[in-house]
Amino acid sequence: MSVGNLYYHFPSKSDLVDTLFDDYVEAVQKILPATSDVQSVDDAWFFLHTQFELIGAYRFLYRDMSDLLSKNRQIESKIQALITEKKRALQRLLNTLSRQQVMIHMDEEQLLVLATNMTVLMSYWLSYAYMNNPRQALEPKHTEQTLSQGVFHLLQMLAPYMHNESRAYLRTLAQAYL
């Protein structure tokens, strides 16, 4: 697409970013209800990896979210709503894993804290990876590994709350996956 054609459809950079962000939100919202279908460690791994794949596909939004938010008020309110939706989805995921005997039962406060911590890690994983390895972490040939490591760390947050056999299976899965 030529620059002129791009400006015809998106008169400003902000318009382009808003459209791309809306596309990202729509894609995430299609996936979040799947937390109710999570029945096992494998399902959790797949669900979280799918979330990270979307973050990877829209990594330009996450690379410097603070700067983006300071320049775009529309995205500011949308990201707050999206973070709330993600946290609620993760709470549902944790409740489902608990009902399936993958994890121990947690009270609502523990569940909210863990879901919040998972949301933070998911939201800032790419920034962390970039700071650790700015020359490679977000390069196309390394992105998959960076995202897989994010999923691994996210699931490791669940490990202390897992029943022994689920924790052992997670360890085996992680070794095969990473």
Buried (B, 14 or more C-beta within 10 A) or exposed (E): EEEEEEEEEBEEEBEBBBEBBEEBBEBBEEBBEBBEEBEBBEBBBBBBBBBBBBBBBBBEBBEEBEEBBEEBEEBEEBBEEBBEBBBBBBBBBBBBBBEBEBBEEBEEEEBBEBBBBBBEBBBBBBBBBBEEEEEBBBEEEBBEEBBBBBBBBBBBEBBEBBEEEBBEBBEEBBEEEE
